Amino acid sequence: MPKIKNIIVASLNPVKIEAARQCFERAFPEQEFIVSGVAAKSGVSDQPLSNEETKRGASNRLESAKLLSPGADFYMAFEGGVEDVDGVMEEFAWALIISQDGKRGEARSASFIVPAQLRKMVIEQGLEMGNANDLLFNLKNSKQAGGVVSGLTNGIINRTDYYVHMGTFALLPFIHPELY
């Protein structure tokens, strides 16, 4: 694997930038790198409402980041989404990575059921999950902090931790290139 010099995260959200930094730092502790974000466009709803839309948003972010900041060693995108099935809503996210030579990695996070109050705000009132979470837990801009996962777990798992695990799984083709 070439020495990592530049990782572009397809977002300016500090949670996503920090998650990417931790993924690469943990996977390749002997390498030096710079991690920065760009205002990449997802091309999907502010609140993706299906697995397919969420993954497409992450993929679109990768392509947007490549155009905004060409020449990076890696591009990484995170996209959170929800899916409502029979009145039960799950939250999850996708992480996608592409290297300069076109090799890709991807992973979906663990999913969890959100409370009916959050479902109502997102599905029936059309709020983005971060805004709904702020209302439910009386927070401000939680999507750039602990996120809904932190509120629901009482801080046991925050949004950065949640994204680091998924992002690390997306790195598997780069951690073990001989297997992928």
ZAMARGU-4260 file (C-alpha; in steps of 0.2 Angstrom, whole numbers, plus 5000, padded with zeros to 4 digits):
<rodrens>
0) 5000/5000/5000 | 5007/5017/4996 | 5011/5029/5009 | 4995/5038/5014 | 4997/5057/5011
5) 4980/5064/5008 | 4963/5058/5013 | 4948/5068/5008 | 4932/5066/5017 | 4916/5070/5007
10) 4909/5081/5020 | 4913/5096/5031 | 4905/5088/5046 | 4918/5086/5060 | 4911/5070/5066
15) 4914/5062/5049 | 4932/5070/5047 | 4937/5063/5064 | 4929/5046/5060 | 4939/5045/5044
20) 4955/5050/5053 | 4953/5037/5067 | 4949/5023/5054 | 4965/5027/5044 | 4976/5030/5060
25) 4971/5014/5068 | 4972/5003/5052 | 4989/5011/5047 | 4998/5018/5062 | 5015/5018/5054
30) 5009/5029/5040 | 5008/5048/5039 | 4992/5056/5032 | 4982/5072/5031 | 4963/5071/5033
35) 4952/5085/5027 | 4934/5088/5021 | 4926/5095/5006 | 4908/5101/5004 | 4903/5086/4993
40) 4885/5084/4987 | 4875/5069/4991 | 4863/5071/4977 | 4849/5063/4988 | 4837/5069/5001
45) 4844/5078/5016 | 4837/5063/5025 | 4838/5048/5015 | 4823/5036/5018 | 4830/5019/5011
50) 4845/5009/5011 | 4847/5011/4992 | 4846/5030/4994 | 4858/5031/5008 | 4871/5021/4999
55) 4868/5031/4983 | 4871/5047/4993 | 4888/5040/4999 | 4893/5035/4982 | 4888/5052/4975
60) 4898/5061/4989 | 4913/5051/4983 | 4911/5057/4965 | 4908/5075/4971 | 4924/5075/4982
65) 4935/5068/4968 | 4929/5083/4957 | 4931/5096/4972 | 4949/5090/4977 | 4957/5079/4963
70) 4973/5070/4966 | 4970/5063/4984 | 4976/5046/4989 | 4959/5041/4996 | 4942/5048/4996
75) 4930/5043/5010 | 4911/5046/5012 | 4899/5043/5026 | 4880/5044/5023 | 4867/5041/5037
80) 4849/5036/5033 | 4834/5028/5039 | 4821/5015/5032 | 4803/5013/5038 | 4796/4996/5037
85) 4778/4993/5043 | 4779/5008/5055 | 4796/5003/5062 | 4810/5014/5058 | 4829/5009/5058
90) 4844/5020/5057 | 4860/5015/5049 | 4874/5023/5038 | 4885/5018/5024 | 4904/5021/5022
95) 4912/5021/5005 | 4931/5023/5001 | 4940/5024/4984 | 4958/5025/4982 | 4967/5035/4968
100) 4969/5019/4958 | 4950/5015/4959 | 4950/5002/4972 | 4934/5003/4982 | 4929/4997/4999
105) 4911/4999/5007 | 4902/4994/5023 | 4885/4997/5031 | 4884/5001/5049 | 4874/4991/5062
110) 4856/4997/5062 | 4845/5001/5077 | 4827/5004/5079 | 4822/5022/5084 | 4808/5027/5096
115) 4791/5031/5089 | 4793/5050/5093 | 4809/5051/5081 | 4800/5041/5068 | 4785/5053/5068
120) 4796/5068/5067 | 4806/5061/5052 | 4792/5051/5043 | 4777/5061/5046 | 4784/5079/5049
125) 4798/5077/5036 | 4812/5082/5048 | 4830/5077/5046 | 4835/5064/5059 | 4848/5077/5067
130) 4835/5090/5069 | 4822/5078/5076 | 4836/5072/5088 | 4839/5090/5094 | 4821/5092/5097
135) 4819/5076/5107 | 4834/5078/5118 | 4834/5097/5118 | 4851/5098/5109 | 4859/5109/5096
140) 4867/5103/5080 | 4869/5085/5087 | 4873/5078/5070 | 4890/5087/5072 | 4892/5079/5089
145) 4886/5063/5097 | 4871/5061/5086 | 4855/5051/5089 | 4865/5036/5093 | 4873/5045/5108
150) 4856/5051/5114 | 4849/5034/5114 | 4863/5025/5122 | 4866/5039/5135 | 4883/5042/5128
155) 4889/5024/5127 | 4891/5025/5109 | 4893/5042/5100 | 4892/5046/5081 | 4911/5046/5079
160) 4912/5029/5087 | 4898/5022/5076 | 4906/5028/5060 | 4923/5022/5065 | 4918/5004/5066
165) 4909/5005/5049 | 4923/5015/5041 | 4936/5002/5047 | 4926/4988/5038 | 4926/4998/5022
170) 4945/4999/5024 | 4946/4979/5023 | 4951/4979/5005 | 4966/4990/5009 | 4970/4982/5026
175) 4971/4965/5017 | 4974/4969/4998 | 4979/4951/4996 | 4962/4945/5000 | 4952/4957/4990
</rodrens>
